Each structure stands twice: as structure tokens, then as C-alpha cells.
């Protein structure tokens, strides 16, 4: 069998790397940043997750060189690092485009239109799941729950939320990204490239952490309602008890449960039905 020339490629420390493609961007600077990340933790191996994000920011994916570099810095085996890299879905083993576009297709988003959005984008971009467009701009993936059900259906671009999406707004979004138009998340953040986002996730801030709001109207609706009705959380007594103390912190109105007017579709038949406008947020 002919020798595979890629097996002779080495990391920044001149250590041969199996299955290398021979075009790694891991440098001495990258290794130094890995060591800096490890030094942030009492136990160095705790830095493995951010180190893998750092690898992706440099390589565009988790490469064999990246795995071996992490292993070398942390005193682990390549198999141990690979086990982590293949467990979490945010770590990619194939090259990712400039923009990673994720569409939530879990239950609520799916029934609210997520499945339609994903199918539309596959046709529009001419790619399948976890595939990248020919121009290298967009990698499309269907995602599990994004923990943003109050804005379903949701999408993410490089891990920034896009809320209340439709097939039409989704196609416009990816078109803008491919054309180089500046795009902002509805929550305020300006969309950077995937590699730039990965460097932030690695623990190297870009100075834009406070861009945009932390929560929208839908997310904060419960908090607003609790303040209006003077509802408070049970305090309880540390170490147990019969629960009587906890009940005294809840207002009688809260203890009685939500009003019919607070439950869409369950308005009382004895009063006037709530109008659509009466349920809108301020």
C-alpha cells in the first residue's frame, strides 16, 4: 500500500498527526492561547471545551491537528479529546461556512413553521442538512430546541437568535448574508463570521457582549405580570418544614391561580370576550 503523505504533517510542536490534511493553521500562537486558557482553571483539562472552540476559530472545524494540540497541552490522549469533540454538536468535523444557519425543528418550532422554513432553505440554498453552499457562505443545519419557545419559530446565525421567522424572512436573511449586507439579530447583536463567534466562545471577548437587549417582551411577560399582581416566589424555610411558611409569601390572588383572561382561548363565558388588542404587550 502506498504511504499516505498526509500522515507526515506535524503540529506546531513537530509531532506527526494521523489523518492530517496537511493544511493546518495551528501555530505557536494558537498553542500559547491554549495554554492561557488552561491556566484559567484549577484543573487544566476543564479548558477543553473552550480550547475546541479556539481550534474551530482557527481551522474552521475540529481538525486532527486541533485534537492533537489540545491533547498535548492538557496531557490527554487524542482519543479522550476526540470523544468530547464528537459528543457535542457545536463541534464540527467538516468545514463550516462563513455563517452557520440553524433552524429549530423541535416540537413547538416545527408546528409553528420551523419545518417549512428548513425545507424552504434547503431548496433555496440547494443544500441538505449540515451541508455548505458552493460559495462557502452558508452552512445549514436543523437544530434541537434553542430554548426560545416564546419566539417560535426561531433560527440562529452563528448562535445569535432570529425570532418569529417565516419562510420568506428566512430566505431574505440568508440572501443578505451571502451578499455581505450587515445583518443584526432582532435582539441587537451584529452578526459576525462563524470563526469570529467561535473565538468569543473560546473566551476571547470581542467587546460586544452588551450589544442589544437581554430579553424581549415575550420573555419578560411573566415577570411583568408578577409585578403587576404582586406575586412573589415561595421562600420556604431552609432545611425543610411543613411548607406553611412558604405559603404565606404568595398573595391570595396568586394562590387562586391565573384568571381566565390570562389564558388565551379559556375566557369565562359570563363576561365579555377578550379582544385581540387587549392581549397585546405594551
GUMAR-821893 format. One line per 3 residues: their letters; for each residue y, z, x of N, C-alpha, C. Coordinates in steps of 0.05 Angstrom, whole numbers, plus 32768, in hexadecimal, padded with zeros to 4 digits. Each point is the difference from the previous one (the first is absolute). Layout:
N
A = Y Z X Y Z X Y Z X | ... .
This chain:
282
XXX = 7FE8 8000 8011 8018 8000 7FEF 8019 8000 8012 | 8013 7FF0 7FF9 8019 7FFF 8010 800F 8019 7FFD | 800D 8009 8015 8010 8018 8000 8019 7FFC 7FF0 .
XXX = 8006 8014 7FEE 8018 7FFE 7FF0 8018 8009 8011 | 8012 7FED 8005 8017 8006 8012 8012 8016 7FF5 | 8000 8004 7FE5 8011 8014 7FF5 7FF8 801C 8008 .
XXX = 7FE6 8003 8008 7FF7 801B 8007 800D 800A 801A | 800C 7FEF 800F 800C 8008 8019 801D 800A 7FFE | 800C 7FFD 7FE8 801B 8008 7FFC 8002 801F 8003 .
XXX = 8017 800A 800A 8002 801C 8005 8019 800C 7FF2 | 7FFF 801A 7FFC 8017 800E 7FF5 8015 8003 8015 | 8016 800F 7FF9 8014 8006 8014 7FF6 8010 8017 .
XXX = 7FE9 800D 7FFC 7FF4 8010 8016 7FE9 7FF1 800E | 7FFF 7FE6 7FFB 7FEC 7FEE 800D 7FE3 8007 7FF9 | 7FFD 800A 7FE8 7FE5 8007 7FF7 7FF6 7FE9 7FEF .
XXX = 7FE9 7FF4 8006 7FF5 7FEA 7FF0 7FFC 8008 7FE2 | 8007 7FED 7FEF 7FFE 8006 7FE3 7FED 7FEC 7FF3 | 7FEA 800A 7FF4 7FED 7FEE 7FF2 800E 7FF3 7FE8 .
XXX = 7FF9 7FE7 7FFB 8009 7FF1 7FE8 801E 7FFA 8001 | 800C 8002 8017 801D 7FFA 8001 8005 7FE3 7FFB | 8017 7FFB 7FF4 8009 7FE4 7FFC 8011 7FF7 8018 .
XXX = 8006 8012 8012 800E 7FF9 8019 801E 7FFD 7FFD | 800B 8008 7FEA 801D 7FFC 7FFC 800E 801A 7FF7 | 7FF7 8016 800A 800B 801A 7FF8 801C 8004 8009 .
XXX = 8010 800E 7FEF 801C 8007 8007 8002 801E 8008 | 7FE9 800D 8003 8001 801C 8009 8009 8001 801D | 8015 800F 8005 800C 8002 801B 8001 801D 8009 .
XXX = 800A 8004 8018 8004 801C 800A 8013 800F 7FEF | 8014 7FF2 7FF5 8013 800D 7FED 7FF2 800A 7FE7 | 7FEE 7FF0 7FF6 7FF0 8008 7FE8 7FEF 8019 8007 .
XXX = 7FF3 8000 8017 7FF0 8017 8008 8011 8019 8002 | 8018 7FFD 800C 8012 8017 8003 8008 800B 7FE4 | 8005 7FEE 7FED 8007 8009 7FE5 7FE8 800E 7FF3 .
XXX = 7FE8 7FF6 8005 7FE8 800D 7FF5 7FFE 801D 800B | 8005 8003 801A 7FFE 801A 800C 8016 8013 7FF5 | 8017 7FF4 7FFA 8016 8010 7FF4 7FF8 8009 7FE4 .
XXX = 7FF3 7FEF 7FF1 7FF6 8008 7FE5 7FEC 8016 8002 | 7FED 7FFE 8012 7FEB 8014 8004 800C 801B 8007 | 8016 8000 8010 800D 8018 8008 800E 800F 7FEA .
XXX = 8003 7FF3 7FE9 800D 800D 7FE9 7FEE 8013 7FF1 | 7FE6 7FFF 8006 7FEC 800F 7FF1 7FF3 8015 8011 | 7FF8 8017 7FF5 7FF1 8014 800F 7FE6 7FF5 800A .
XXX = 7FF3 7FEF 7FF0 7FE8 7FF3 8008 8006 7FE2 8001 | 7FFE 7FF3 8017 8008 7FE5 8003 7FF4 7FEC 7FED | 7FE6 8004 7FF9 7FF3 7FEC 7FF0 800C 7FFF 7FE3 .
XXX = 8010 8014 7FF9 800E 7FFF 7FE6 8014 7FE9 7FFF | 8007 7FF5 8017 8013 7FEA 8001 7FF3 7FE5 7FFB | 7FE6 7FFF 7FFB 7FF3 7FE6 7FFE 800B 7FEF 7FE9 .
XXX = 8006 800B 7FE9 800A 7FEF 7FEA 801B 7FF3 8007 | 8014 800F 800A 8019 7FF3 8008 7FFC 7FEC 8017 | 7FED 8007 8012 7FFB 7FED 8016 7FF5 7FE6 7FF7 .
XXX = 7FF0 8000 7FEB 7FF5 7FE7 7FF5 8017 7FF0 7FF3 | 8012 800E 7FF3 8018 7FF1 7FF5 8010 7FF4 8017 | 8002 800E 8016 800F 7FF5 8017 7FF2 7FE7 800B .
XXX = 7FE5 8001 8001 7FF1 7FE8 8008 8007 7FE9 7FEE | 8001 8005 7FE6 8005 7FEA 7FED 801D 7FF6 8003 | 8012 8011 8008 801C 7FF7 8004 8002 7FEE 8018 .
XXX = 7FEE 8003 8013 8001 7FF0 8018 7FEE 7FE7 7FFE | 7FE8 8003 7FF4 7FEC 7FEB 7FFF 8000 7FF0 7FE6 | 800B 800C 7FEA 7FFE 7FF3 7FE6 7FE6 8006 7FF2 .
XXX = 7FF0 8010 800C 7FE6 800A 7FF4 7FF5 8014 8013 | 7FE9 800C 7FF9 7FF2 8011 8012 7FED 7FEF 8011 | 8006 7FFD 8019 7FF0 7FEF 8012 7FEC 8010 8010 .
XXX = 7FED 7FF3 800D 7FED 800E 8012 8010 800E 8016 | 8014 7FF3 800B 8011 800D 8015 800D 8019 7FF5 | 800A 7FFF 7FE8 800D 8017 7FF4 7FED 8017 7FFC .
XXX = 7FE8 7FFA 7FF7 7FEC 8015 7FFD 7FF9 800D 801A | 7FFC 7FF0 8015 7FF9 800B 801A 8017 8010 800C | 8018 7FF7 7FFC 8018 800E 800A 8002 801C 7FF3 .
XXX = 7FFD 8001 7FE6 8000 8019 7FF1 7FEA 8013 800B | 7FE9 7FF5 8003 7FE9 8010 8009 8005 800B 801C | 800C 7FEF 8011 8005 8009 801C 8014 8016 8001 .
XXX = 8016 7FFE 7FF0 8015 8014 8000 7FF6 801A 7FF5 | 7FEF 7FFF 7FEB 7FF8 8018 7FF2 7FE5 800B 800A | 7FF3 7FF3 8012 7FE7 8009 800A 7FEA 7FFD 7FEB .
XXX = 8001 7FEB 7FF0 7FEC 7FFB 7FEB 7FF0 7FE7 8008 | 7FEB 7FFB 7FF1 7FF2 7FE7 8005 800C 7FEA 7FEE | 7FFB 7FE7 8008 8009 7FEA 7FEF 7FF4 8001 7FE4 .
XXX = 7FE7 800A 7FFF 7FF3 8001 7FE5 800E 8015 7FEE | 8009 8016 800C 800E 8014 7FF0 801A 7FF5 7FF5 | 800F 7FF2 8011 801A 7FF5 7FF7 7FFA 7FEA 7FEB .
XXX = 7FED 7FF0 8005 7FF9 7FEA 7FED 7FF8 800B 7FE5 | 7FF2 8017 8000 7FF8 800C 7FE7 8018 8007 7FEF | 8015 800A 800C 8018 8006 7FF1 800F 7FE7 7FF8 .
XXX = 8002 7FED 8012 800F 7FE7 7FFA 7FF3 7FF0 7FEA | 7FE6 8003 7FFC 7FF2 7FF0 7FEB 7FFE 8011 7FE6 | 8007 8019 8001 7FFE 8011 7FE8 8019 7FFC 7FEE .
XXX = 8017 8000 800C 8019 7FFF 7FF1 800A 7FE3 7FFC | 8007 7FFA 7FE7 8007 7FE4 7FF9 801B 7FF7 800B | 8010 8013 8009 801A 7FF8 800B 7FFD 7FF4 801C .
XXX = 7FE9 8004 800C 7FFB 7FF4 801B 7FF1 7FE6 7FFD | 800C 7FEB 800B 7FF6 7FE5 7FFB 7FF2 7FF5 8019 | 7FE9 7FF3 7FFC 7FF2 7FF5 8017 8005 7FE2 8003 .
XXX = 800F 7FF4 7FED 8008 7FE4 8002 801E 7FFF 8001 | 800C 7FEC 800C 801D 7FFE 8003 800E 8001 7FE5 | 8015 800F 7FFF 8011 8002 7FE7 8019 7FF0 8004 .
XXX = 8009 7FF4 7FEA 8019 7FF1 8001 8019 8011 8003 | 8016 7FF3 8000 801A 800E 8003 8003 8014 7FE9 | 7FF6 7FFA 7FE9 8003 8011 7FE9 7FE5 8004 7FF2 .
XXX = 7FF8 801A 7FFF 7FE7 8007 7FF2 8007 8005 7FE3 | 7FF7 7FF0 7FEE 8006 8002 7FE3 7FE7 800B 7FF2 | 8003 8018 7FF5 7FEB 800C 7FF1 8005 8002 7FE3 .
XXX = 7FED 7FF9 7FEF 8002 8002 7FE3 7FED 8015 7FF6 | 800A 8014 7FF2 7FEE 8014 7FF5 7FF1 7FF4 7FE9 | 7FE5 8002 8002 7FEF 7FF6 7FEA 7FEE 8016 7FF6 .
XXX = 8008 8019 8004 7FF2 8016 7FF4 8006 8002 7FE2 | 7FF2 8011 7FF2 7FFF 7FFF 7FE3 801B 7FFC 7FF2 | 8013 8012 8003 8018 7FFE 7FF1 8010 7FE7 8008 .
XXX = 8004 7FFB 801A 800E 7FE8 8008 7FF2 7FE7 7FF7 | 7FE6 8000 8000 7FF1 7FE9 7FF8 8005 7FF9 7FE3 | 7FFF 8014 7FEE 8004 7FFA 7FE4 801D 7FFA 7FFA .
XXX = 8012 8009 8011 801D 7FFB 7FFC 8008 7FE5 800C | 7FEE 7FF2 800D 8006 7FE6 800B 7FFA 7FFC 801D | 7FF5 8014 800D 7FFA 7FFD 801D 7FEB 7FEA 8006 .
XXX = 7FEC 7FFE 7FEF 7FEC 7FEB 8004 800D 7FE4 7FFE | 8012 7FFD 7FEC 800D 7FE6 7FFD 8012 7FFA 8018 | 800E 8014 800A 8011 7FFC 8017 7FEF 7FF7 8018 .
XXX = 7FEA 800E 8005 7FEF 7FFA 8017 7FF5 7FE3 7FFE | 7FF7 7FF8 7FE9 7FF6 7FE5 7FFC 8016 7FEB 8004 | 8018 8006 7FF6 8016 7FEE 8003 8007 7FFC 801E .
XXX = 8001 8016 800F 8007 7FFE 801C 7FEA 7FF2 8010 | 7FE7 8004 7FF9 7FEB 7FF1 800E 8004 7FE2 7FFD | 8006 7FF8 7FE8 8004 7FE3 7FFB 801A 7FF7 800D .
XXX = 8015 800F 7FFE 801A 7FF8 800B 8000 7FFE 801E | 7FF2 8013 800D 7FFF 8000 801D 7FE8 7FF1 800C | 7FED 7FF9 7FEE 7FE8 7FF2 8009 7FF0 8010 8014 .
XXX = 7FFD 801A 7FFA 7FF0 8011 8010 7FEE 8012 7FEE | 7FEC 800C 800C 7FEF 8013 7FF1 8008 801C 8009 | 7FF0 8013 7FF7 8005 801C 8007 7FFD 8004 801E .
XXX = 8013 800F 800C 8000 8006 801C 8001 7FE7 8012 | 800E 7FEC 7FF6 8004 7FE8 800F 801E 7FFB 8005 | 8006 7FF0 8015 801C 7FFC 8008 8007 7FE3 7FFC .
XXX = 8019 7FFB 7FF7 8009 7FE5 7FFC 8001 7FF1 801B | 7FFF 7FE5 7FFE 7FFF 7FF0 8018 8018 8003 8012 | 8017 8007 7FF5 8018 8004 8010 8001 801C 800D .
XXX = 7FEC 8010 7FFA 7FFF 801B 800C 8013 8014 7FF4 | 800C 7FF9 7FE9 8015 8011 7FF5 7FF4 8017 7FEE | 7FED 7FF8 7FEF 7FF7 8013 7FEC 7FE2 8005 8002 .
XXX = 7FF8 8019 8000 7FE4 8008 7FFD 7FFE 800E 7FE5 | 7FEE 7FF6 7FEF 7FFE 800A 7FE4 7FE7 8012 7FFE | 8003 8016 7FF2 7FE9 8012 7FFC 8003 800F 7FE6 .
XXX = 7FEA 8003 7FF2 8001 8012 7FE9 7FFB 801C 8009 | 8010 8013 7FF5 7FFF 801C 8009 7FF6 8012 7FEA | 7FF5 8016 8008 7FF9 8015 7FED 8019 800F 7FF9 .
XXX = 7FFE 8015 7FF0 8017 800E 7FF5 8015 8006 8015 | 8019 7FF8 7FF9 8016 8006 8012 800F 8019 7FF9 | 7FF6 8010 7FED 800C 8019 7FF7 801D 7FFB 7FF6 .
XXX = 8003 7FEA 7FF1 801A 7FF9 7FF4 7FFB 7FF7 7FE4 | 7FEE 800D 7FF1 7FF8 7FF7 7FE6 8018 7FFF 7FEC | 8014 8010 8005 8017 8000 7FEE 8011 7FE7 8002 .
XXX = 7FFA 7FEF 8013 800E 7FE6 8003 7FED 7FE8 7FFF | 7FE9 8004 7FF4 7FEB 7FEB 7FFF 800B 7FE7 7FF1 | 7FF8 7FE8 800A 7FF0 7FFB 8017 8011 7FFF 801A .
XXX = 7FF5 800B 8015 800F 8002 8019 7FF4 7FEF 8016 | 8011 7FF8 8013 7FF8 7FF2 8018 800B 800F 8018 | 7FF6 7FFA 8017 800C 800B 8019 8003 7FE9 8014 .
XXX = 8016 8001 800E 8004 7FEE 8017 8004 8011 8019 | 7FED 7FFE 8012 8001 8011 8018 8004 801D 7FF9 | 7FF2 8008 7FEA 7FFE 801C 7FF7 801A 8009 7FF1 .
XXX = 8012 7FEE 7FF9 8017 8007 7FF0 7FFA 7FF7 7FE3 | 8008 8011 7FED 7FFA 7FFB 7FE4 8011 7FEB 7FF3 | 7FF4 7FF0 7FEE 800E 7FEE 7FEE 7FF5 8006 7FE4 .
XXX = 8012 8009 7FEF 7FF8 800C 7FE6 8002 7FEC 7FE9 | 7FF1 8006 7FEB 8002 7FF1 7FE6 8000 7FE1 8005 | 7FEC 7FF8 800F 7FFF 7FE4 8008 7FF4 7FEE 7FEA .
XXX = 8005 7FE6 8002 7FF5 7FEC 7FEF 7FF6 7FE9 8011 | 7FF0 7FEE 7FF6 7FF7 7FE9 8010 8018 7FF0 800A | 8015 7FFE 7FF0 8018 7FF1 8008 800F 800E 8016 .
XXX = 8005 801A 7FFD 800E 800E 8015 7FF0 8002 801A | 7FE6 8001 7FFD 7FEF 8001 8018 8001 7FE6 8010 | 7FFF 7FE9 7FF2 8001 7FE7 800F 801C 7FFC 800D .
XXX = 8015 8009 7FF2 801B 7FFF 800C 8002 8011 8018 | 7FF3 8017 7FFF 8000 8013 8017 7FF4 7FF3 8019 | 7FE8 7FF5 7FFD 7FF3 7FF4 8017 800E 7FE7 800A .
XXX = 800D 7FF1 7FEE 800F 7FE9 8008 8018 8009 8011 | 800E 8015 7FF8 8017 800B 800F 7FF7 8009 801C | 7FE9 800D 8001 7FF6 800A 801A 7FFA 7FE9 8012 .
XXX = 7FF4 7FEB 7FF6 7FF9 7FE9 8011 8018 7FF0 8009 | 8015 8001 7FF0 8019 7FF1 8007 8012 8010 8012 | 7FF9 8019 8005 8011 8010 8012 8017 800E 7FF2 .
XXX = 8001 7FFF 7FE6 8015 800E 7FF1 7FFD 801E 8003 | 8016 800E 8003 7FFE 801E 8002 7FF7 800B 7FE5 | 7FEB 8010 8001 7FF5 800B 7FE8 8001 801F 8001 .
XXX = 8008 800C 7FEA 8001 801D 7FFE 7FED 8009 7FEA | 7FF3 8016 8005 7FF0 800D 7FEC 8012 800A 7FE9 | 7FF7 8001 7FE7 8010 800B 7FEB 8008 801D 8006 .
XXX = 7FF1 800D 8012 8006 801C 8007 8013 8001 8018 | 800A 7FE9 800A 8015 8000 8013 7FFA 7FF7 801C | 7FE7 8002 8009 7FFA 7FF9 801B 8001 7FE2 8005 .
XXX = 800C 7FF8 8017 8000 7FE5 8009 7FE5 7FF9 800C | 7FF4 7FEA 7FF8 7FE5 7FFA 800A 8001 7FF5 801C | 7FF2 800E 8012 7FFD 7FF7 801C 7FE5 7FF1 8003 .
XXX = 7FF9 7FF8 8018 7FE6 7FF3 8004 7FEA 8015 8000 | 7FE8 7FF6 7FFD 7FE9 8012 7FFF 7FFD 800F 801B | 8004 7FF2 8016 7FFE 800E 801A 8015 8015 8003 .
XXX = 8018 7FFB 7FF7 8016 8014 8001 7FF9 8018 7FEF | 7FF4 7FFB 7FE8 7FF8 8016 7FEF 7FEA 8011 800D | 7FED 7FF2 800D 7FEB 800E 800E 800A 8012 8016 .
XXX = 8014 7FF8 800E 800C 8010 8015 800C 801A 7FF4 | 800C 7FFD 7FE9 800B 8018 7FF3 7FEA 8013 7FF8 | 7FEA 7FF5 7FF5 7FE9 8010 7FF8 7FF3 800D 8018 .
XXX = 8003 7FF4 8018 7FF5 800C 8018 8010 8018 8009 | 8018 8004 7FF5 8010 8017 8007 8019 7FFA 8011 | 8009 7FE7 7FFF 8018 7FF8 800E 8014 7FF6 7FEC .
XXX = 8011 8012 7FF6 8013 7FFA 7FEA 8013 7FE9 8006 | 8007 7FF2 7FEB 8014 7FEA 8003 801B 8008 7FF6 | 8003 8019 7FF9 801A 800A 7FF7 8007 7FFA 7FE3 .
XXX = 7FED 7FF6 7FF1 8006 7FF8 7FE4 7FEF 8010 7FEC | 7FF8 8018 8007 7FEE 800F 7FEF 800D 8008 7FE5 | 801A 8003 8000 800E 8008 7FE8 800C 7FE9 7FF0 .
XXX = 7FF8 7FE8 8006 8009 7FE9 7FF2 7FF5 8000 7FE3 | 8012 8000 7FED 7FF7 7FFF 7FE4 7FF9 801B 7FF5 | 7FFC 8002 7FE5 7FF9 8019 7FF3 7FE4 8009 8005 .
XXX = 7FFB 8019 7FFC 7FE5 800B 8003 7FEF 7FFF 7FE7 | 800E 7FFE 7FE9 7FF1 7FFF 7FE7 8011 7FF3 7FEA | 7FF4 7FEF 7FF0 800F 7FF3 7FEB 7FFF 800F 7FE5 .
XXX = 800B 7FF4 7FEC 8002 800D 7FE6 7FE5 8007 7FF4 | 7FED 7FED 8002 7FE6 8006 7FF5 7FF2 8017 800E | 8002 8001 801A 7FF4 8015 800F 800C 801B 7FFA .
XXX = 801A 8001 7FFB 800E 8019 7FFC 8003 8007 7FE3 | 7FF5 7FF1 7FED 8003 8005 7FE4 7FF5 801C 7FF8 | 7FE9 8007 800B 7FF5 801A 7FFA 8011 8017 800A .
XXX = 800C 7FFD 8017 8011 8015 800B 8019 8003 7FEE | 800C 7FE9 7FF8 8017 8001 7FEF 7FFA 800E 7FE6 | 7FE9 7FF9 7FF4 7FF9 800C 7FE6 7FFB 801E 8003 .
XXX = 7FF4 8008 8016 7FFB 801D 8005 801B 800F 8003 | 8013 7FF4 800D 801A 800D 8003 800F 8002 7FE6 | 7FFE 7FEB 7FEF 800E 8000 7FE6 7FF4 8016 7FEE .
XXX = 7FE6 8004 8002 7FF2 8013 7FEE 7FFB 801B 800D | 800A 8004 8018 7FFC 8019 800E 7FE3 8007 8004 | 7FF0 7FEC 8006 7FE4 8005 8006 7FFD 8008 801D .
XXX = 7FEF 8014 8005 7FFB 8008 801C 7FE2 8001 8004 | 7FF8 7FFE 8019 7FE4 8001 8007 7FF6 801D 8000 | 7FE7 8005 7FF8 7FF5 801B 8001 8001 800B 801D .
XXX = 8007 8019 8003 8001 800C 801A 7FE6 800E 8007 | 7FF5 800F 7FED 7FE7 800E 8005 8004 8017 8014 | 7FEC 800F 8004 8000 8015 8013 7FED 7FFA 8016 .
XXX = 8009 8001 8019 7FEF 7FF9 8017 7FE8 8013 8001 | 7FE9 7FF5 8003 7FE8 8011 8002 7FF1 8003 7FE6 | 8009 7FF1 7FEC 7FF0 8002 7FE7 8010 800C 7FEA .
XXX = 7FF3 800E 7FED 800D 800B 7FE9 7FF6 7FF3 7FE7 | 8009 800B 7FE9 7FF6 7FF6 7FE6 8010 7FE8 7FF6 | 8014 7FF8 800E 800F 7FE8 7FF8 8017 8006 7FEE .
XXX = 8003 801A 7FF7 8016 8006 7FED 801B 7FFC 800D | 8002 8007 801A 801A 7FFD 800D 8009 7FE3 8001 | 7FEC 7FEE 8004 8007 7FE4 8002 800A 7FF5 7FE6 .
XXX = 7FF6 800A 7FEA 8008 7FF5 7FE6 801D 8008 7FFA | 800A 8016 800B 801B 8008 7FF9 8016 7FEE 800C | 7FF8 7FEF 8013 8014 7FEF 800C 8003 7FE5 7FF1 .
XXX = 7FF0 7FFC 7FEC 8001 7FE7 7FF1 800F 8004 7FE6 | 8013 7FEF 7FFA 8010 8004 7FE8 7FEF 7FFB 7FE8 | 8007 800C 7FE9 7FF0 7FFB 7FE7 7FFE 7FE3 7FF9 .
XXX = 8015 7FF1 8005 8000 7FE3 7FF9 7FEC 7FF2 8011 | 7FFE 8007 801A 7FED 7FF3 8011 7FE4 8008 7FF9 | 7FFC 8019 7FF9 7FE5 8009 7FF9 7FF6 7FF2 7FE7 .
XXX = 8013 7FF8 7FEE 7FF7 7FF2 7FE8 7FF8 7FE3 8005 | 8005 7FF7 8018 7FF8 7FE4 8007 8016 7FED 7FFA | 7FFC 7FE7 8008 8015 7FEB 7FFD 8006 7FFA 7FE3 .
XXX = 8019 7FF9 7FFA 8006 7FF8 7FE5 7FF5 7FE4 7FF9 | 7FFB 7FFA 7FE7 7FF7 7FE5 7FF9 8012 7FEB 800B | 801B 8005 8001 8013 7FEC 8009 7FFD 7FFB 801E .
XXX = 7FF2 8012 800E 7FFC 7FFC 801D 7FE7 7FEF 8005 | 7FF1 7FF9 7FEB 7FE8 7FF1 8004 8001 7FE5 7FF2 | 8005 7FEB 800F 8003 7FE5 7FF3 7FE7 7FFA 7FEF .
XXX = 8005 7FF7 7FE8 7FEB 7FF9 7FEE 7FF4 8017 7FF0 | 800B 8019 8005 7FF5 8017 7FF2 8017 800F 7FF2 | 8014 7FF1 7FF7 8016 800D 7FF2 7FF7 800C 7FE6 .
XXX = 800C 8015 7FF8 7FF9 800D 7FE7 8006 7FEE 7FE8 | 7FEF 8000 7FEC 8004 7FEF 7FE9 8014 800B 7FED | 8009 801A 8005 8013 800C 7FED 801D 7FFB 8007 .
XXX = 8005 7FF7 8018 801B 7FFB 8008 8005 7FE3 8004 | 8018 7FFA 8009 8007 7FE4 8005 7FF3 7FF7 801A | 7FF4 7FE8 8000 7FF3 7FF6 8018 8015 7FFC 8017 .
XXX = 7FF6 8006 8018 8012 7FFC 8017 8005 7FE3 8005 | 8019 7FF9 8005 8006 7FE4 8006 7FFB 7FFB 801D | 7FFB 7FE6 8007 7FFB 7FFA 801D 8017 800A 8012 .
XXX = 8019 7FFE 7FF7 8017 8008 8010 8000 801E 8005 | 7FF5 800F 7FEC 8001 801D 8003 7FEE 800B 8016 | 7FEE 7FEF 800A 7FEE 8009 8015 8008 7FF6 801C .
XXX = 8016 7FF2 8001 8008 7FF5 801A 800B 8016 8011 | 7FFC 7FFD 801B 800C 8013 8013 801E 7FFB 8001 | 800E 8016 8007 801D 7FFE 8003 8007 7FEE 8017 .
